Amino acid sequence: MTGDKKVTEDPKVKRNIRLIVAAVAVFAAIAILAVGKKLSSPRILNTYELRDYGAMMLEKPTELVEFALTDHRGSTFGREQLLGHWTLVFFGFSYCADICPTTMAVLGETYQALKADEQADLNVIMVTVDPERDTPEQLQKYLARFDSSFMGLSGEHSALMGFARQLHSVYEPEFEGEDNYQVTHSGNLILINPKGELHGYFRPPFAHGGLRVAWRSIRESF
């Protein structure tokens, strides 16, 4: 007993014990942080899992050529405005009776559920297929129903169709002279990556939880 007590009271032994305890504490803290980071990081989905969420990614993203449209504030919007962040594009119009408000509502829920840094890295844009009725004021009023940060784009039909063709999207202009007309258009969401390239598509029906999970995975693995 006396010998054991002398060893324990030895200053070198006490210092070594303190160092071991400190090292164990540091290791435990690092392990906890690593587990916490892993749990909070987006889950990386494979191609088949992404498809289950309606996400169809291109094997090789396609670079977009220059275009010129006008945003809902009256400013010019071109390819440069797509650089440095992700963009979700939807072709629709404010007088749409069904798919447009439904899709924009899901986008609003999805965006508002993102973390602050994720919101800063994602722009949501509705490109109107009805420029005659969708004035900048009308677009701004309409998009504010879903999220004030959402952007609307408009322009001449030739410019809009040119942009739509780049994104492999189609729409059929209205027939002149008809009242309360509707415009036939694609229901896909189009994903553009921070390099200004067409990255892929999300196919309807949309659910904000699934859309959020899929985009987080795509962003994390980019």
MARLO-428801 format. One record per residue: chain; x, y, z of N, C-alpha, C in turn. Coordinates in Angstrom, 1 decimal, always signed. Example, Ala and Ser with C-alpha at 12.3 -4.5 7.8 and 13.67 -1.06 7.14 Angstrom:
// residues 2
c | n_xx | n_yy | n_zz | ca_xx | ca_yy | ca_zz | c_xx | c_yy | c_zz
A | +13.2 | -5.7 | +7.8 | +12.3 | -4.5 | +7.8 | +13.2 | -3.3 | +7.8 $
A | +12.8 | -2.2 | +7.1 | +13.7 | -1.1 | +7.1 | +12.9 | +0.0 | +7.9 $
END
This chain:
// residues 222
c | n_xx | n_yy | n_zz | ca_xx | ca_yy | ca_zz | c_xx | c_yy | c_zz
A | +0.8 | -1.2 | +0.0 | +0.0 | +0.0 | +0.0 | +0.9 | +1.2 | +0.0 $
A | +1.9 | +1.3 | +0.8 | +2.7 | +2.4 | +0.9 | +3.5 | +2.7 | -0.4 $
A | +3.9 | +1.6 | -1.0 | +4.6 | +1.8 | -2.3 | +3.7 | +2.4 | -3.4 $
A | +2.4 | +1.9 | -3.4 | +1.5 | +2.4 | -4.4 | +1.2 | +3.8 | -4.2 $
A | +1.1 | +4.2 | -2.9 | +0.8 | +5.6 | -2.6 | +1.9 | +6.5 | -3.0 $
A | +3.2 | +6.1 | -2.8 | +4.3 | +6.9 | -3.2 | +4.3 | +7.1 | -4.7 $
A | +4.0 | +6.0 | -5.5 | +4.0 | +6.1 | -7.0 | +2.9 | +7.1 | -7.4 $
A | +1.7 | +7.1 | -6.8 | +0.6 | +8.0 | -7.1 | +1.0 | +9.4 | -6.8 $
A | +1.7 | +9.6 | -5.7 | +2.1 | +11.0 | -5.3 | +3.3 | +11.5 | -6.1 $
A | +3.9 | +10.7 | -6.9 | +5.1 | +11.1 | -7.7 | +4.6 | +12.2 | -8.7 $
A | +5.2 | +13.4 | -8.7 | +4.8 | +14.5 | -9.6 | +4.8 | +14.1 | -11.0 $
A | +5.8 | +13.3 | -11.4 | +5.8 | +12.9 | -12.9 | +4.6 | +12.0 | -13.2 $
A | +4.3 | +11.1 | -12.3 | +3.1 | +10.3 | -12.5 | +1.8 | +11.1 | -12.6 $
A | +1.7 | +12.0 | -11.7 | +0.5 | +12.9 | -11.7 | +0.4 | +13.7 | -13.0 $
A | +1.5 | +14.2 | -13.4 | +1.5 | +15.0 | -14.7 | +1.2 | +14.1 | -15.9 $
A | +1.7 | +12.9 | -15.9 | +1.4 | +12.0 | -17.0 | -0.1 | +11.6 | -17.0 $
A | -0.7 | +11.4 | -15.8 | -2.1 | +11.1 | -15.7 | -2.9 | +12.3 | -16.2 $
A | -2.5 | +13.5 | -15.8 | -3.3 | +14.7 | -16.3 | -3.2 | +14.8 | -17.8 $
A | -2.0 | +14.5 | -18.4 | -1.9 | +14.6 | -19.8 | -2.7 | +13.6 | -20.5 $
A | -2.8 | +12.4 | -19.9 | -3.6 | +11.3 | -20.5 | -5.1 | +11.7 | -20.5 $
A | -5.5 | +12.2 | -19.3 | -6.9 | +12.6 | -19.2 | -7.2 | +13.7 | -20.2 $
A | -6.3 | +14.7 | -20.3 | -6.5 | +15.8 | -21.2 | -6.6 | +15.3 | -22.7 $
A | -5.7 | +14.4 | -23.0 | -5.7 | +13.8 | -24.4 | -7.0 | +13.1 | -24.7 $
A | -7.5 | +12.3 | -23.7 | -8.7 | +11.6 | -23.9 | -9.9 | +12.5 | -24.1 $
A | -9.9 | +13.6 | -23.3 | -11.0 | +14.6 | -23.4 | -11.0 | +15.3 | -24.8 $
A | -9.7 | +15.6 | -25.2 | -9.6 | +16.3 | -26.6 | -10.1 | +15.3 | -27.7 $
A | -9.7 | +14.0 | -27.6 | -10.1 | +13.0 | -28.5 | -11.6 | +12.9 | -28.5 $
A | -12.2 | +12.8 | -27.4 | -13.7 | +12.7 | -27.2 | -14.4 | +13.9 | -27.9 $
A | -13.8 | +15.1 | -27.6 | -14.4 | +16.3 | -28.2 | -14.4 | +16.3 | -29.7 $
A | -13.2 | +15.9 | -30.2 | -13.1 | +15.8 | -31.7 | -14.0 | +14.8 | -32.3 $
A | -14.2 | +13.6 | -31.6 | -15.1 | +12.6 | -32.1 | -16.5 | +13.1 | -32.1 $
A | -16.9 | +13.8 | -31.0 | -18.3 | +14.3 | -31.0 | -18.5 | +15.3 | -32.1 $
A | -17.5 | +16.2 | -32.3 | -17.7 | +17.2 | -33.4 | -17.8 | +16.5 | -34.7 $
A | -17.0 | +15.5 | -35.0 | -17.0 | +14.8 | -36.2 | -18.3 | +14.1 | -36.5 $
A | -18.8 | +13.5 | -35.4 | -20.1 | +12.8 | -35.6 | -21.2 | +13.8 | -35.8 $
A | -21.2 | +14.9 | -35.1 | -22.2 | +16.0 | -35.3 | -22.1 | +16.6 | -36.7 $
A | -20.9 | +16.8 | -37.2 | -20.8 | +17.3 | -38.6 | -21.3 | +16.3 | -39.6 $
A | -21.0 | +15.1 | -39.4 | -21.5 | +14.0 | -40.3 | -23.0 | +14.0 | -40.3 $
A | -23.6 | +14.1 | -39.1 | -25.1 | +14.0 | -39.0 | -25.7 | +15.2 | -39.6 $
A | -25.1 | +16.4 | -39.5 | -25.7 | +17.6 | -40.1 | -25.4 | +17.8 | -41.5 $
A | -24.4 | +17.1 | -42.1 | -24.1 | +17.2 | -43.5 | -25.1 | +16.5 | -44.4 $
A | -25.4 | +17.1 | -45.6 | -26.3 | +16.5 | -46.5 | -25.9 | +15.1 | -46.9 $
A | -26.9 | +14.2 | -47.0 | -26.7 | +12.9 | -47.4 | -26.4 | +12.9 | -48.9 $
A | -25.3 | +12.2 | -49.4 | -25.0 | +12.1 | -50.8 | -25.8 | +11.0 | -51.4 $
A | -26.6 | +11.3 | -52.4 | -27.5 | +10.3 | -53.1 | -26.8 | +9.9 | -54.3 $
A | -27.0 | +8.6 | -54.7 | -26.5 | +8.1 | -56.0 | -27.5 | +8.5 | -57.1 $
A | -27.2 | +8.1 | -58.3 | -28.0 | +8.5 | -59.4 | -29.4 | +7.9 | -59.3 $
A | -29.5 | +6.7 | -58.9 | -30.9 | +6.1 | -58.8 | -31.7 | +6.7 | -57.6 $
A | -31.0 | +7.0 | -56.5 | -31.7 | +7.7 | -55.4 | -32.2 | +9.1 | -55.9 $
A | -31.4 | +9.8 | -56.6 | -31.8 | +11.1 | -57.1 | -33.0 | +11.0 | -58.0 $
A | -33.0 | +10.0 | -58.8 | -34.2 | +9.8 | -59.7 | -35.5 | +9.5 | -58.9 $
A | -35.3 | +8.8 | -57.8 | -36.5 | +8.6 | -57.0 | -37.1 | +9.9 | -56.5 $
A | -36.2 | +10.9 | -56.4 | -36.7 | +12.3 | -56.0 | -37.0 | +13.1 | -57.2 $
A | -37.1 | +12.5 | -58.4 | -37.4 | +13.3 | -59.6 | -36.3 | +14.1 | -60.2 $
A | -35.0 | +13.9 | -59.7 | -33.9 | +14.6 | -60.2 | -33.2 | +13.8 | -61.3 $
A | -33.1 | +14.5 | -62.4 | -32.3 | +13.9 | -63.6 | -31.2 | +14.8 | -63.9 $
A | -30.0 | +14.3 | -63.5 | -28.8 | +15.1 | -63.8 | -28.1 | +14.7 | -65.1 $
A | -27.5 | +15.7 | -65.8 | -26.8 | +15.5 | -67.0 | -25.5 | +14.8 | -66.7 $
A | -25.0 | +13.9 | -67.5 | -23.7 | +13.3 | -67.3 | -22.6 | +14.4 | -67.5 $
A | -22.8 | +15.3 | -68.4 | -21.9 | +16.4 | -68.6 | -22.7 | +17.7 | -68.7 $
A | -22.6 | +18.5 | -67.8 | -23.4 | +19.8 | -67.8 | -23.1 | +20.6 | -69.1 $
A | -24.1 | +21.3 | -69.6 | -24.0 | +22.0 | -70.8 | -23.8 | +23.5 | -70.6 $
A | -22.8 | +24.1 | -71.1 | -22.6 | +25.6 | -71.0 | -23.6 | +26.3 | -71.7 $
A | -24.2 | +27.4 | -71.1 | -25.2 | +28.2 | -71.7 | -24.5 | +29.3 | -72.5 $
A | -25.1 | +29.7 | -73.6 | -24.5 | +30.9 | -74.4 | -25.2 | +32.1 | -73.9 $
A | -24.7 | +33.3 | -74.2 | -25.2 | +34.5 | -73.7 | -26.7 | +34.8 | -74.2 $
A | -27.4 | +35.4 | -73.3 | -28.8 | +35.7 | -73.6 | -29.1 | +37.0 | -72.9 $
A | -30.2 | +37.7 | -73.2 | -30.5 | +39.0 | -72.6 | -32.0 | +39.0 | -72.3 $
A | -32.4 | +39.0 | -71.0 | -33.8 | +39.1 | -70.6 | -33.8 | +40.3 | -69.6 $
A | -35.0 | +40.5 | -69.1 | -35.2 | +41.6 | -68.1 | -35.8 | +41.1 | -66.8 $
A | -35.3 | +41.4 | -65.7 | -35.9 | +40.9 | -64.4 | -37.0 | +41.8 | -64.0 $
A | -37.7 | +41.4 | -62.9 | -38.9 | +42.1 | -62.5 | -38.7 | +43.5 | -61.9 $
A | -37.4 | +43.8 | -61.8 | -37.1 | +45.2 | -61.3 | -36.6 | +46.1 | -62.5 $
A | -36.7 | +45.5 | -63.7 | -36.3 | +46.3 | -64.9 | -34.8 | +46.2 | -65.3 $
A | -34.0 | +45.4 | -64.6 | -32.6 | +45.3 | -64.8 | -32.3 | +44.2 | -65.9 $
A | -31.3 | +44.4 | -66.6 | -30.9 | +43.3 | -67.6 | -30.4 | +42.1 | -66.9 $
A | -30.8 | +41.0 | -67.4 | -30.3 | +39.7 | -66.8 | -29.8 | +38.8 | -67.9 $
A | -28.5 | +38.4 | -67.7 | -27.9 | +37.5 | -68.7 | -27.1 | +36.4 | -68.0 $
A | -26.3 | +35.7 | -68.8 | -25.5 | +34.6 | -68.3 | -24.7 | +34.9 | -67.1 $
A | -24.1 | +36.1 | -67.1 | -23.3 | +36.6 | -66.0 | -24.0 | +36.5 | -64.6 $
A | -25.3 | +36.7 | -64.6 | -26.1 | +36.7 | -63.4 | -26.3 | +35.3 | -62.9 $
A | -25.9 | +34.3 | -63.6 | -26.1 | +32.9 | -63.2 | -24.8 | +32.4 | -62.6 $
A | -23.7 | +33.1 | -62.6 | -22.5 | +32.6 | -62.1 | -22.3 | +32.8 | -60.6 $
A | -21.7 | +31.8 | -60.0 | -21.3 | +31.9 | -58.6 | -22.3 | +31.3 | -57.6 $
A | -23.4 | +30.8 | -58.1 | -24.5 | +30.2 | -57.2 | -25.3 | +29.3 | -58.1 $
A | -26.1 | +28.5 | -57.4 | -27.1 | +27.6 | -58.0 | -28.3 | +28.4 | -58.4 $
A | -29.0 | +27.9 | -59.4 | -30.2 | +28.6 | -59.9 | -31.3 | +27.5 | -60.2 $
A | -32.5 | +27.7 | -59.7 | -33.6 | +26.8 | -60.1 | -34.5 | +27.7 | -61.0 $
A | -34.8 | +27.2 | -62.2 | -35.6 | +28.0 | -63.2 | -36.9 | +27.3 | -63.4 $
A | -38.0 | +28.0 | -63.5 | -39.3 | +27.5 | -63.8 | -39.9 | +28.4 | -64.8 $
A | -40.4 | +27.8 | -65.9 | -41.1 | +28.6 | -67.0 | -42.6 | +28.5 | -66.6 $
A | -43.2 | +29.7 | -66.4 | -44.6 | +29.7 | -66.0 | -45.2 | +31.1 | -66.2 $
A | -46.3 | +31.4 | -65.6 | -46.9 | +32.7 | -65.8 | -47.9 | +33.0 | -64.6 $
A | -48.1 | +34.2 | -64.3 | -48.9 | +34.6 | -63.1 | -50.4 | +34.3 | -63.2 $
A | -50.9 | +34.2 | -64.5 | -52.3 | +33.9 | -64.7 | -52.6 | +32.4 | -64.8 $
A | -51.6 | +31.6 | -64.6 | -51.7 | +30.1 | -64.7 | -52.7 | +29.6 | -63.6 $
A | -53.5 | +28.7 | -64.0 | -54.6 | +28.3 | -63.1 | -54.2 | +27.2 | -62.1 $
A | -53.1 | +26.4 | -62.4 | -52.9 | +25.2 | -61.6 | -51.4 | +24.9 | -61.3 $
A | -50.7 | +24.5 | -62.3 | -49.3 | +24.0 | -62.1 | -48.4 | +25.1 | -61.5 $
A | -48.5 | +26.3 | -62.0 | -47.6 | +27.4 | -61.6 | -47.7 | +27.7 | -60.2 $
A | -48.9 | +28.1 | -59.6 | -49.0 | +28.4 | -58.2 | -48.6 | +27.2 | -57.3 $
A | -48.9 | +26.0 | -57.8 | -48.5 | +24.8 | -57.0 | -47.0 | +24.7 | -56.9 $
A | -46.4 | +24.8 | -58.1 | -44.9 | +24.7 | -58.1 | -44.2 | +25.8 | -57.3 $
A | -44.7 | +27.0 | -57.5 | -44.1 | +28.1 | -56.8 | -44.3 | +28.0 | -55.3 $
A | -45.4 | +27.4 | -54.9 | -45.6 | +27.2 | -53.4 | -44.6 | +26.2 | -52.9 $
A | -44.4 | +25.2 | -53.6 | -43.4 | +24.2 | -53.2 | -42.0 | +24.8 | -53.1 $
A | -41.7 | +25.6 | -54.1 | -40.4 | +26.3 | -54.1 | -40.2 | +27.2 | -52.9 $
A | -41.3 | +27.9 | -52.6 | -41.3 | +28.8 | -51.4 | -41.1 | +28.0 | -50.1 $
A | -41.7 | +26.9 | -50.0 | -41.5 | +26.0 | -48.8 | -40.1 | +25.5 | -48.7 $
A | -39.6 | +25.0 | -49.9 | -38.3 | +24.5 | -50.0 | -37.2 | +25.5 | -49.6 $
A | -37.3 | +26.7 | -50.2 | -36.4 | +27.8 | -49.9 | -36.4 | +28.2 | -48.5 $
A | -37.5 | +28.4 | -47.9 | -37.6 | +28.8 | -46.5 | -37.1 | +27.8 | -45.5 $
A | -37.1 | +26.5 | -45.9 | -36.6 | +25.5 | -45.0 | -35.0 | +25.3 | -45.1 $
A | -34.4 | +26.0 | -46.0 | -33.0 | +25.9 | -46.2 | -32.2 | +26.7 | -45.1 $
A | -31.0 | +26.4 | -44.8 | -30.2 | +27.2 | -43.9 | -29.8 | +28.5 | -44.6 $
A | -29.3 | +29.4 | -43.8 | -29.0 | +30.8 | -44.4 | -27.9 | +30.7 | -45.5 $
A | -26.9 | +29.9 | -45.3 | -25.8 | +29.8 | -46.3 | -26.3 | +29.1 | -47.5 $
A | -27.3 | +28.2 | -47.4 | -27.9 | +27.5 | -48.5 | -28.8 | +28.5 | -49.3 $
A | -29.5 | +29.3 | -48.6 | -30.4 | +30.3 | -49.3 | -29.5 | +31.2 | -50.1 $
A | -28.4 | +31.6 | -49.5 | -27.5 | +32.6 | -50.2 | -26.8 | +31.9 | -51.4 $
A | -26.9 | +30.6 | -51.5 | -26.3 | +29.9 | -52.7 | -27.3 | +29.4 | -53.7 $
A | -28.5 | +29.9 | -53.5 | -29.6 | +29.4 | -54.4 | -30.5 | +30.6 | -54.9 $
A | -30.6 | +30.8 | -56.1 | -31.6 | +31.7 | -56.7 | -32.7 | +30.9 | -57.3 $
A | -33.9 | +31.4 | -57.1 | -35.1 | +30.8 | -57.7 | -35.7 | +31.8 | -58.7 $
A | -35.9 | +31.4 | -59.9 | -36.4 | +32.3 | -61.0 | -37.6 | +31.7 | -61.7 $
A | -38.6 | +32.5 | -61.9 | -39.7 | +32.2 | -62.8 | -39.5 | +33.0 | -64.1 $
A | -39.4 | +32.3 | -65.2 | -39.3 | +33.0 | -66.5 | -40.8 | +32.9 | -67.1 $
A | -41.3 | +34.1 | -67.3 | -42.7 | +34.1 | -67.8 | -42.8 | +33.7 | -69.2 $
A | -43.9 | +33.0 | -69.5 | -44.2 | +32.6 | -70.9 | -45.4 | +33.4 | -71.4 $
A | -45.7 | +34.5 | -70.6 | -46.8 | +35.3 | -71.0 | -46.4 | +36.8 | -70.8 $
A | -45.4 | +37.3 | -71.5 | -44.9 | +38.6 | -71.3 | -45.9 | +39.7 | -71.5 $
A | -46.9 | +39.5 | -72.3 | -47.9 | +40.5 | -72.5 | -48.6 | +40.9 | -71.2 $
A | -49.0 | +39.9 | -70.4 | -49.7 | +40.2 | -69.2 | -48.8 | +40.3 | -68.0 $
A | -47.6 | +39.6 | -68.0 | -46.7 | +39.6 | -66.9 | -45.7 | +40.8 | -67.0 $
A | -46.2 | +41.9 | -66.7 | -45.4 | +43.1 | -66.6 | -44.4 | +43.0 | -65.4 $
A | -43.4 | +43.8 | -65.3 | -42.5 | +43.7 | -64.1 | -43.3 | +43.8 | -62.8 $
A | -44.2 | +44.7 | -62.8 | -45.0 | +45.0 | -61.6 | -45.9 | +43.7 | -61.2 $
A | -46.5 | +43.1 | -62.2 | -47.3 | +41.9 | -62.0 | -46.4 | +40.8 | -61.5 $
A | -45.2 | +40.6 | -62.1 | -44.3 | +39.5 | -61.7 | -43.9 | +39.7 | -60.2 $
A | -43.5 | +40.9 | -59.9 | -43.1 | +41.2 | -58.5 | -44.2 | +40.9 | -57.5 $
A | -45.4 | +41.4 | -57.8 | -46.5 | +41.1 | -57.0 | -46.8 | +39.6 | -56.8 $
A | -46.8 | +38.9 | -57.9 | -47.0 | +37.5 | -57.9 | -46.0 | +36.7 | -57.1 $
A | -44.7 | +37.0 | -57.4 | -43.7 | +36.2 | -56.7 | -43.6 | +36.5 | -55.2 $
A | -44.0 | +37.7 | -54.8 | -44.0 | +38.0 | -53.4 | -44.9 | +37.1 | -52.6 $
A | -45.9 | +36.5 | -53.2 | -46.8 | +35.6 | -52.5 | -46.0 | +34.3 | -52.0 $
A | -44.9 | +34.0 | -52.7 | -44.2 | +32.8 | -52.4 | -42.9 | +33.1 | -51.6 $
A | -42.1 | +34.0 | -52.1 | -40.9 | +34.5 | -51.3 | -40.4 | +35.8 | -52.0 $
A | -40.1 | +36.8 | -51.2 | -39.7 | +38.1 | -51.7 | -38.4 | +38.1 | -52.4 $
A | -37.6 | +37.0 | -52.2 | -36.3 | +36.9 | -52.9 | -36.4 | +36.3 | -54.3 $
A | -37.5 | +35.7 | -54.6 | -37.7 | +35.1 | -55.9 | -37.6 | +36.1 | -57.0 $
A | -37.1 | +35.7 | -58.2 | -36.9 | +36.7 | -59.3 | -37.8 | +36.2 | -60.5 $
A | -38.3 | +37.2 | -61.2 | -39.1 | +37.0 | -62.4 | -38.3 | +37.5 | -63.6 $
A | -38.3 | +36.8 | -64.7 | -37.7 | +37.3 | -65.9 | -38.7 | +37.3 | -67.1 $
A | -38.5 | +38.3 | -67.9 | -39.4 | +38.5 | -69.1 | -38.6 | +39.0 | -70.2 $
A | -39.2 | +39.2 | -71.4 | -38.6 | +39.7 | -72.6 | -39.4 | +39.5 | -73.8 $
A | -38.9 | +39.8 | -74.9 | -39.6 | +39.5 | -76.2 | -39.7 | +38.0 | -76.3 $
A | -40.8 | +37.5 | -77.0 | -41.0 | +36.1 | -77.2 | -39.7 | +35.4 | -77.9 $
A | -39.1 | +36.1 | -78.8 | -37.9 | +35.5 | -79.5 | -36.8 | +35.3 | -78.5 $
A | -36.6 | +36.2 | -77.5 | -35.6 | +36.0 | -76.5 | -35.9 | +35.0 | -75.5 $
A | -37.2 | +35.0 | -75.1 | -37.7 | +33.9 | -74.2 | -37.6 | +32.5 | -74.7 $
A | -38.0 | +32.4 | -76.0 | -37.9 | +31.1 | -76.6 | -36.5 | +30.6 | -76.9 $
A | -35.6 | +31.6 | -77.2 | -34.2 | +31.2 | -77.3 | -33.6 | +30.7 | -76.0 $
A | -34.0 | +31.3 | -74.9 | -33.5 | +30.9 | -73.6 | -34.1 | +29.5 | -73.2 $
A | -35.4 | +29.4 | -73.5 | -36.1 | +28.1 | -73.3 | -35.5 | +27.0 | -74.1 $
A | -35.1 | +27.2 | -75.3 | -34.5 | +26.2 | -76.1 | -33.1 | +25.7 | -75.5 $
A | -32.4 | +26.7 | -75.0 | -31.1 | +26.3 | -74.3 | -31.3 | +25.4 | -73.2 $
A | -32.5 | +25.6 | -72.5 | -32.7 | +24.7 | -71.3 | -33.6 | +23.6 | -71.6 $
A | -33.8 | +23.3 | -73.0 | -34.6 | +22.2 | -73.4 | -36.0 | +22.2 | -72.8 $
A | -36.5 | +23.4 | -72.8 | -37.9 | +23.6 | -72.3 | -38.7 | +24.2 | -73.5 $
A | -40.0 | +24.0 | -73.4 | -40.9 | +24.4 | -74.5 | -42.1 | +25.1 | -73.9 $
A | -42.7 | +26.0 | -74.7 | -44.0 | +26.6 | -74.4 | -44.7 | +27.0 | -75.6 $
A | -46.0 | +27.1 | -75.6 | -46.8 | +27.5 | -76.8 | -47.4 | +28.8 | -76.5 $
A | -47.1 | +29.8 | -77.3 | -47.7 | +31.2 | -77.1 | -49.2 | +31.1 | -77.2 $
A | -49.8 | +32.1 | -76.6 | -51.3 | +32.2 | -76.6 | -51.8 | +32.6 | -78.0 $
A | -53.1 | +32.3 | -78.2 | -53.7 | +32.8 | -79.5 | -54.3 | +34.2 | -79.2 $
A | -54.0 | +35.1 | -80.1 | -54.4 | +36.5 | -80.0 | -55.9 | +36.6 | -80.0 $
A | -56.5 | +37.5 | -79.3 | -57.9 | +37.7 | -79.3 | -58.7 | +36.9 | -78.3 $
A | -58.1 | +35.9 | -77.6 | -58.8 | +35.1 | -76.7 | -58.7 | +35.8 | -75.3 $
A | -59.8 | +35.7 | -74.5 | -59.8 | +36.3 | -73.2 | -59.4 | +35.2 | -72.2 $
A | -58.7 | +35.5 | -71.1 | -58.4 | +34.6 | -70.0 | -57.7 | +33.3 | -70.6 $
A | -56.8 | +33.5 | -71.5 | -56.1 | +32.4 | -72.2 | -55.1 | +31.8 | -71.2 $
A | -54.8 | +30.6 | -71.5 | -53.7 | +29.9 | -70.8 | -52.6 | +29.6 | -71.7 $
A | -51.4 | +29.3 | -71.2 | -50.3 | +29.0 | -72.1 | -49.7 | +27.6 | -71.7 $
A | -49.6 | +26.8 | -72.7 | -49.0 | +25.4 | -72.5 | -47.5 | +25.5 | -72.3 $
A | -47.0 | +24.9 | -71.2 | -45.5 | +25.0 | -71.0 | -45.1 | +23.8 | -70.2 $
A | -43.8 | +23.6 | -70.2 | -43.2 | +22.5 | -69.5 | -43.3 | +22.7 | -68.0 $
A | -43.5 | +21.6 | -67.2 | -43.6 | +21.7 | -65.8 | -42.4 | +21.4 | -65.0 $
A | -41.3 | +21.1 | -65.7 | -40.0 | +20.8 | -65.1 | -39.4 | +22.0 | -64.4 $
A | -38.6 | +21.7 | -63.3 | -37.7 | +22.7 | -62.7 | -36.3 | +22.4 | -63.3 $
A | -35.6 | +23.5 | -63.7 | -34.4 | +23.4 | -64.4 | -33.3 | +23.9 | -63.4 $
A | -32.2 | +23.0 | -63.3 | -31.1 | +23.4 | -62.4 | -29.9 | +23.8 | -63.2 $
A | -29.4 | +25.0 | -62.8 | -28.2 | +25.6 | -63.4 | -27.1 | +25.7 | -62.3 $
A | -25.9 | +25.2 | -62.6 | -24.9 | +25.2 | -61.6 | -24.1 | +26.5 | -61.5 $
A | -23.3 | +26.7 | -60.5 | -22.6 | +28.0 | -60.3 | -21.6 | +28.4 | -61.5 $
A | -21.4 | +27.5 | -62.4 | -20.6 | +27.8 | -63.6 | -21.4 | +28.3 | -64.7 $
A | -22.7 | +28.4 | -64.5 | -23.6 | +28.9 | -65.5 | -23.9 | +27.8 | -66.6 $
A | -23.9 | +26.6 | -66.1 | -24.1 | +25.4 | -67.0 | -25.5 | +24.8 | -66.6 $
A | -26.1 | +24.2 | -67.7 | -27.3 | +23.4 | -67.4 | -26.9 | +22.2 | -66.8 $
A | -27.4 | +21.9 | -65.5 | -26.9 | +20.8 | -64.7 | -27.9 | +19.6 | -64.7 $
A | -29.2 | +19.9 | -64.8 | -30.1 | +18.8 | -64.8 | -31.5 | +19.4 | -64.6 $
A | -32.5 | +18.4 | -64.2 | -33.9 | +18.8 | -64.1 | -34.5 | +18.1 | -62.9 $
A | -35.6 | +18.7 | -62.5 | -36.5 | +18.0 | -61.5 | -37.8 | +17.9 | -62.2 $
A | -38.3 | +16.7 | -62.1 | -39.6 | +16.4 | -62.8 | -40.7 | +16.4 | -61.8 $
A | -41.9 | +17.0 | -62.1 | -43.1 | +16.9 | -61.2 | -43.6 | +15.5 | -61.1 $
A | -44.3 | +15.2 | -60.0 | -44.8 | +16.2 | -59.0 | -43.7 | +16.5 | -57.9 $
A | -43.8 | +17.7 | -57.4 | -42.7 | +18.1 | -56.4 | -43.2 | +18.1 | -55.0 $
A | -42.3 | +17.8 | -54.1 | -42.6 | +17.8 | -52.7 | -41.4 | +18.6 | -52.1 $
A | -41.6 | +19.6 | -51.2 | -40.5 | +20.4 | -50.8 | -39.5 | +19.6 | -50.0 $
A | -39.9 | +18.6 | -49.3 | -38.9 | +17.8 | -48.5 | -37.9 | +17.1 | -49.5 $
A | -38.5 | +16.4 | -50.5 | -37.7 | +15.7 | -51.4 | -36.8 | +16.6 | -52.3 $
A | -37.4 | +17.7 | -52.7 | -36.6 | +18.7 | -53.5 | -35.4 | +19.2 | -52.7 $
A | -35.6 | +19.5 | -51.4 | -34.6 | +20.0 | -50.6 | -33.5 | +19.0 | -50.4 $
A | -33.8 | +17.7 | -50.1 | -32.8 | +16.7 | -49.9 | -32.0 | +16.5 | -51.2 $
A | -32.7 | +16.4 | -52.3 | -32.0 | +16.2 | -53.6 | -31.0 | +17.3 | -53.9 $
A | -31.5 | +18.6 | -53.8 | -30.6 | +19.7 | -54.1 | -29.4 | +19.8 | -53.2 $
A | -29.6 | +19.5 | -51.9 | -28.5 | +19.5 | -50.9 | -27.5 | +18.5 | -51.3 $
A | -27.9 | +17.3 | -51.7 | -27.0 | +16.3 | -52.2 | -26.2 | +16.7 | -53.4 $
A | -26.9 | +17.3 | -54.4 | -26.2 | +17.7 | -55.6 | -25.2 | +18.8 | -55.3 $
A | -25.6 | +19.7 | -54.5 | -24.7 | +20.8 | -54.1 | -23.5 | +20.3 | -53.4 $
A | -23.7 | +19.4 | -52.5 | -22.6 | +18.9 | -51.7 | -21.6 | +18.1 | -52.5 $
A | -22.0 | +17.4 | -53.5 | -21.2 | +16.6 | -54.3 | -20.6 | +17.3 | -55.6 $
A | -21.0 | +18.6 | -55.8 | -20.5 | +19.3 | -57.0 | -19.0 | +19.6 | -56.9 $
END
